[in-house]
């Protein structure tokens, strides 16, 4: 049962850390599929997949968080979310490539505190740290995860894979 001031968060892993996004921001979770690479795109923009015939940019959170990229594994997942690009405009569909999804947990605001580590990545990407079951959850601020510009997205505009993501 969720308390009155608790919010549901989808918990996922990237590398050896656990992260969480507000569950309401995640439209769906899907097994990862091969991605059509976008030459000239930023490193964190892995490429594009086709979702019901619509090209969807895939953001590799390993690269976004400064971890080395690797090939897509069967345990990897795509989190489909809507977000604005860095220069505004309408929200668009993105797929976040993550290592695994752990489930959903409820967190109250008083359980989330500012990061107390001096890593630049925490200042750039995270709203706070929460004590949760099984360890500390880093809670990303959605605006920081999607600091991709429309110009960067235009690089992948015409790419579509032959397979469907859902």
C-alpha positions as CSV (number, residue, x, y, z in Angstrom):
1,X,0.0,0.0,0.0
2,X,1.3,3.4,-1.0
3,X,1.2,6.3,1.5
4,X,-0.5,9.6,0.6
5,X,2.7,11.4,-0.2
6,X,4.6,8.5,-1.8
7,X,5.3,8.3,-5.5
8,X,5.8,5.1,-7.5
9,X,9.2,4.8,-9.1
10,X,10.5,2.3,-11.7
11,X,13.8,1.0,-10.5
12,X,16.4,-0.1,-13.0
13,X,20.2,-0.8,-13.2
14,X,22.9,0.7,-15.3
15,X,26.4,-0.7,-14.6
16,X,26.6,-1.5,-10.8
17,X,24.2,1.2,-9.7
18,X,20.4,1.3,-9.2
19,X,18.4,4.2,-10.5
20,X,14.7,5.2,-10.5
21,X,12.4,7.3,-12.6
22,X,8.8,8.2,-11.6
23,X,6.7,5.3,-12.9
24,X,4.2,7.7,-14.3
25,X,6.9,9.0,-16.7
26,X,7.5,5.5,-18.2
27,X,5.0,4.5,-20.9
28,X,6.2,0.9,-21.1
29,X,9.2,-1.4,-20.7
30,X,10.3,-3.7,-23.6
31,X,13.1,-6.2,-24.1
32,X,15.9,-4.5,-25.9
33,X,16.2,-4.9,-29.7
34,X,19.0,-4.2,-32.1
35,X,19.4,-0.5,-32.8
36,X,20.1,1.1,-36.1
37,X,23.3,3.1,-35.5
38,X,23.2,6.8,-36.4
39,X,26.5,7.9,-37.8
40,X,27.5,11.3,-36.4
41,X,25.1,11.2,-33.5
42,X,26.3,12.0,-30.0
43,X,27.8,8.9,-28.1
44,X,24.8,8.7,-25.8
45,X,22.3,8.6,-28.7
46,X,22.8,4.9,-29.6
47,X,20.6,5.1,-32.7
48,X,17.0,4.5,-33.6
49,X,14.4,1.7,-33.5
50,X,11.0,1.5,-35.2
51,X,8.0,1.4,-32.9
52,X,4.9,0.8,-35.0
53,X,6.6,2.4,-37.9
54,X,7.7,5.5,-36.0
55,X,11.4,6.2,-35.5
56,X,12.2,6.3,-31.8
57,X,15.6,7.6,-30.6
58,X,17.5,5.3,-28.2
59,X,19.5,6.9,-25.5
60,X,22.2,4.7,-24.1
61,X,22.3,5.4,-20.3
62,X,25.6,3.6,-20.0
63,X,27.2,6.3,-22.3
64,X,25.1,9.1,-20.7
65,X,26.4,8.2,-17.3
66,X,30.0,7.9,-18.5
67,X,30.2,4.1,-18.5
68,X,31.7,2.2,-21.4
69,X,29.2,1.1,-24.1
70,X,28.8,-2.7,-24.7
71,X,26.8,-4.8,-27.1
72,X,23.1,-5.2,-26.3
73,X,22.4,-8.3,-24.1
74,X,19.2,-10.3,-23.7
75,X,18.7,-8.9,-20.2
76,X,18.8,-5.3,-21.4
77,X,15.6,-3.3,-21.4
78,X,14.2,-0.3,-23.2
79,X,12.2,2.2,-21.1
80,X,9.8,4.2,-23.3
81,X,9.4,7.7,-22.0
82,X,8.2,11.1,-23.3
83,X,10.5,14.0,-22.7
84,X,11.4,17.4,-24.1
85,X,14.7,18.0,-25.9
86,X,17.2,20.6,-24.5
87,X,15.8,23.4,-26.7
88,X,12.2,22.8,-25.7
89,X,9.3,22.0,-28.0
90,X,6.7,19.3,-27.7
91,X,7.6,16.2,-25.7
92,X,8.6,13.3,-27.9
93,X,9.0,9.5,-27.4
94,X,12.5,8.2,-26.4
95,X,13.7,4.8,-25.5
96,X,16.2,4.5,-22.7
97,X,18.6,1.6,-23.0
98,X,19.2,0.1,-19.5
99,X,20.9,-3.0,-18.2
100,X,17.9,-4.4,-16.3
101,X,14.6,-3.5,-14.6
102,X,14.2,-4.4,-11.0
103,X,10.6,-3.4,-10.4
104,X,8.5,-0.6,-8.9
105,X,8.9,0.9,-5.4
106,X,7.1,3.7,-3.5
107,X,9.2,6.6,-2.2
108,X,8.2,9.6,-0.2
109,X,9.9,13.0,-0.7
110,X,11.4,12.9,2.8
111,X,13.3,9.7,1.8
112,X,15.0,11.5,-1.1
113,X,18.0,13.6,-0.2
114,X,20.6,15.6,-2.2
115,X,23.6,13.6,-3.2
116,X,26.5,13.9,-0.8
117,X,29.2,12.8,-3.2
118,X,31.5,15.2,-5.1
119,X,31.0,13.6,-8.5
120,X,30.1,16.0,-11.3
121,X,27.7,13.4,-12.8
122,X,25.5,13.7,-9.7
123,X,25.2,17.4,-10.1
124,X,24.3,17.0,-13.8
125,X,21.9,14.1,-13.8
126,X,20.3,13.4,-10.4
127,X,17.6,15.0,-8.3
128,X,18.7,13.1,-5.2
129,X,19.5,9.8,-3.5
130,X,16.9,7.6,-1.7
131,X,17.4,4.8,0.8
132,X,15.5,1.9,-0.6
133,X,15.2,-1.8,-0.3
134,X,18.5,-3.4,-1.5
135,X,20.6,-0.2,-1.5
136,X,20.7,3.4,-2.5
137,X,18.6,4.5,-5.5
138,X,19.8,7.5,-7.5
139,X,16.7,9.4,-8.7
140,X,17.4,11.1,-12.1
141,X,15.8,14.4,-12.9
142,X,14.1,13.9,-16.2
143,X,15.3,17.2,-17.7
144,X,18.9,16.2,-17.3
145,X,18.6,12.8,-18.9
146,X,17.3,14.4,-22.1
147,X,19.7,17.2,-22.8
148,X,19.7,16.3,-26.5
149,X,19.0,19.0,-29.0
150,X,16.6,18.8,-31.9
151,X,19.6,19.3,-34.2
152,X,21.2,16.2,-32.8
153,X,18.0,14.2,-33.2
154,X,17.8,15.3,-36.9
155,X,20.8,13.2,-37.5
156,X,18.7,10.0,-37.0
157,X,15.5,11.4,-38.5
158,X,15.3,9.0,-41.5
159,X,16.7,5.8,-39.9
160,X,14.3,3.0,-39.2
161,X,15.0,-0.7,-38.4
162,X,13.3,-3.5,-40.1
163,X,12.1,-5.0,-36.7
164,X,9.3,-3.6,-34.6
165,X,9.8,-2.7,-30.9
166,X,6.2,-3.1,-30.0
